[in-house]
């Protein structure tokens, strides 16, 4: 199964996705428009857009990841995803995640349904032959889906919450982790040391290739007391990569 976050994982291993490990205060409602270019070796290769909203004790997000620039002219790849769930005390708990992938003219639909924070149904159309290494959904309580993970990492946050994030992500077959730590001042903004880590369900080749992908996340002030992610940079298996806010 290839997902929205798998594409980012390979091109910009962050993907950056569980519950937040840090108990946080209640937030006012917020709406986020997140729009990034995916840049590899200085060339724009894709675009990531997320519209997210936290309202009361619930949240929702819609995301699009697609090829762009010269890469888009050569090959069309697009992922559309949506998620809804609960948001209490800083913790995201998805209820339903759905994704449609378009690759080389082929369409694949993928979904995860949750109950009490645990995946209870994983679907794919057309069906996919299970692999021995696949991680069982009934053992993934407390994880979050790829889109929730991206929203948790990329949304605007109060300054005191910068770099205080650790999420565990399950995409229906694989388990991985994203963590932010070590905040440092960067002008008026803040920089975080981040890491994306492959945990379970990946092929032997993937695990032998690399399991830990460090990255640097940079926040800039929004003017209303919050911080906004403006760039994520990393060394990918394809060379230098960045998510750069548009």
Buried (B, 14 or more C-beta within 10 A) or exposed (E): BBBBBBBBBBBBBBBBBBBBBEEBEEEEEBEBEBEBBBBBEEEBBBBBBBBBBBEEEBBBBBBBBBBBBEBBEEEEBBBBBBBBBBBEEBBBBBBBBBBBBBBEEEEBEBBBBBEEBBBEEBEBEEEBEEEEBBBEBEEBBBBBBBBBBBBBBBBBBBBEBBBBBBBBBBBBBBBBBBBBEEBEEEEEBBBBBBBBBBBBBBEEEBBEEBEEBEBBBBBBBEEEEBBBBBBBBBEBEEEEBBBBBE
